[in-house]
């Protein structure tokens, strides 16, 4: 539903939700090694990485324009009129980025990606394993979430005031990946501690996101 609304460009939130759906899918594919068939996993990771790439620039420009008032508040009142050319440049770049996004979302590559992915999921693409020794969903998910959490904590403890901005950006992506895994399999966990942990992850993401935007 977010694709037609994104094409209509009547509310930037639809593009944001589309990007969230893409990131969630990429997070699941990243964590699905040994679960999904290797050829499917690799090809779809490439496909959704492409989709993430074409939706990123227009969303970044949307954010800059949505937050423009906040950026102006950081300036002295007498300086604010002098940055109008910057906003005009952002608007021009946004128009170009959204035109390129529209072309991508109407392309054969995108249509083939969505149709193929839906068809594979709907026709039993997941292999059924009849074995008493097969791992349960819960045990697999727990291992993947634990691994993602350990990496987030480990990389986070290496951050200092001297860290490169890219390191903080990478840390934010790790927080998103962990959060999406937890949200996708939320019913496997107790509701109260899960919601509290996700709330804290969102706070970390927002803090790192503000740093990245700056």
Buried (B, 14 or more C-beta within 10 A) or exposed (E): EBBEBBBEBEEBEBBBBBBBBBBBBBBBBBBBEEBBEEEBBEBBBEBBEBBBEBBBBBBBBBBBBEEBEEBBEEEEEEEEEEEEEEBEEBEEBBEEBBEEBBEBBEEEEBEEBBEBBEEBEEEEEEEEEEEEEEEEEEEBBBEBBEEBBEBBEEBBEEEEEEEEEEBBEEBBBBBBBBBBBBBBBEEBBEEEEBEEBBEEBBEBBEEBBEEBEE
